[in-house]
Amino acid sequence: MSLDRKQITIDNDIFFQSVEEMLEQGLSVDIKVKGFSMRPFLRDGIESVRLVRISAEELKRGDVVLFRHNGRHTLHRYFGIREGKLIFKGDGNCCLTEQTEPAEVVARVARIIHPDGMVTDYGTKAWRRKSRHSLMCKALRTPIFIAKQIVKRVIRR
């Protein structure tokens, strides 16, 4: 028996309103990653993430967070607080940051779900290693990422 999965498109406002409602009920929510600003940590259309509700007070530097910014929902890494505003930056962005109010925090990524079914849970050694890698400057991160992919392919052969 095989399931034929069909893809549907839902307006982001409606989609994220539903996500927020489920999180408020205490549920975790899995969503497919969309966009390139978190590469190479999260890849567009490849990984999914499990979101859990969190308050701004619970955030730790390096957490990957879903938040509202300029009328949109964004999934970026938390860097700290400056003058009462939370600072976020996508791993693929070396210089650009977003600042938002603490009330705009929606959820934290608790798990990455890879296309092969493997998972990387928040706080594990694998998560910390991937996070450190992603926090490096883009000028260093890209060649390191490519080298790691080549080494992995060679080891698998």
C-alpha positions in Angstrom: 0.0 0.0 0.0 1.4 3.4 -0.9 0.2 6.8 0.0 0.1 9.4 -2.7 1.0 12.7 -0.9 -0.3 15.8 -2.5 1.0 19.2 -1.7 -1.3 22.1 -1.0 -0.6 25.8 -0.6 -2.0 27.7 2.3 -1.8 31.4 2.9 1.0 32.1 5.4 -1.3 34.2 7.7 -3.9 31.4 7.9 -1.1 28.7 8.3 0.7 30.5 11.1 -2.5 31.4 12.9 -3.2 27.7 13.1 0.3 26.9 14.2 0.1 29.5 17.0 -3.3 28.1 18.1 -1.9 24.6 18.3 1.1 25.8 20.3 -1.1 27.7 22.7 -3.0 24.4 23.3 0.3 22.9 24.4 0.9 20.9 21.3 4.2 20.7 19.3 4.0 21.4 15.6 6.1 20.1 12.8 6.6 22.4 9.8 8.7 22.1 6.6 11.4 24.8 6.4 11.0 27.4 3.7 13.6 29.9 2.7 17.4 30.1 2.5 18.3 32.4 5.4 19.1 29.5 7.8 21.4 27.6 5.5 23.3 25.4 6.0 21.7 24.6 9.4 18.3 24.3 7.8 17.7 23.9 4.1 14.7 25.1 2.1 12.1 22.3 1.5 14.4 19.6 2.9 14.3 19.7 6.7 11.3 20.0 8.9 11.4 21.4 12.4 9.4 20.6 15.5 8.2 23.8 17.2 7.4 24.1 20.9 5.9 27.1 22.8 8.4 29.3 24.6 8.4 32.7 26.2 11.0 35.4 25.5 12.3 35.0 29.1 13.2 31.4 28.4 15.3 32.1 25.3 19.0 31.2 25.3 21.6 32.6 23.0 21.7 30.3 19.9 18.1 29.1 20.1 16.4 28.9 16.8 13.1 30.7 17.2 9.9 31.4 15.3 8.9 35.0 15.8 6.8 37.7 14.2 8.6 40.5 12.5 7.1 43.2 10.2 3.9 41.3 9.8 5.6 38.0 8.8 6.7 34.9 10.7 10.5 34.2 10.6 12.6 31.4 11.9 16.1 32.7 12.9 18.7 32.3 15.6 18.4 34.3 18.8 21.5 36.5 19.6 20.5 38.5 22.6 18.7 41.6 23.8 19.5 45.2 23.2 17.5 48.1 24.6 14.5 45.9 25.3 14.5 44.4 21.8 15.3 40.8 20.9 18.0 40.4 18.3 17.8 37.6 15.7 19.8 36.6 12.7 19.6 34.0 10.0 22.6 31.7 9.9 23.0 32.5 6.2 23.0 36.2 6.9 26.4 37.5 8.1 25.4 41.1 8.7 21.6 41.5 8.6 19.7 41.2 11.9 16.0 41.6 13.0 14.9 43.3 16.2 11.5 42.6 17.7 9.6 42.9 20.9 9.6 40.0 23.4 5.8 39.5 22.9 6.5 38.6 19.2 8.2 35.3 20.2 6.1 32.3 19.1 8.1 29.1 19.5 11.5 27.5 19.7 12.8 24.7 17.4 13.0 21.5 19.6 13.9 19.1 16.8 15.2 19.0 13.3 13.6 16.2 11.2 15.9 15.2 8.3 14.5 13.8 5.0 15.9 10.3 5.8 13.9 10.2 9.0 16.9 11.0 11.3 16.3 13.6 13.9 18.5 16.1 15.7 17.1 17.1 19.1 17.6 20.4 20.8 20.5 20.4 23.3 22.2 17.3 22.0 25.9 17.1 21.1 24.9 17.0 17.4 22.7 20.1 17.8 25.5 22.0 19.5 28.0 21.0 16.9 25.6 22.1 14.1 24.9 25.3 15.9 28.5 26.2 16.4 29.1 25.5 12.7 26.2 27.8 11.8 27.3 30.6 14.0 30.7 31.0 12.2 31.1 33.9 9.8 29.7 33.0 6.3 33.2 33.5 4.8 34.5 30.6 6.9 31.3 28.5 7.1 30.7 27.9 3.5 34.1 26.3 2.6 34.0 24.3 5.9 30.5 23.0 5.0 31.6 21.9 1.5 34.6 20.2 2.9 32.5 18.3 5.5 30.1 17.1 2.8 33.0 15.8 0.7 34.5 14.0 3.6 31.1 12.4 4.5 30.8 11.2 0.9 34.3 9.7 0.9 33.7 8.0 4.3 30.4 6.4 3.1 32.0 4.8 0.1 
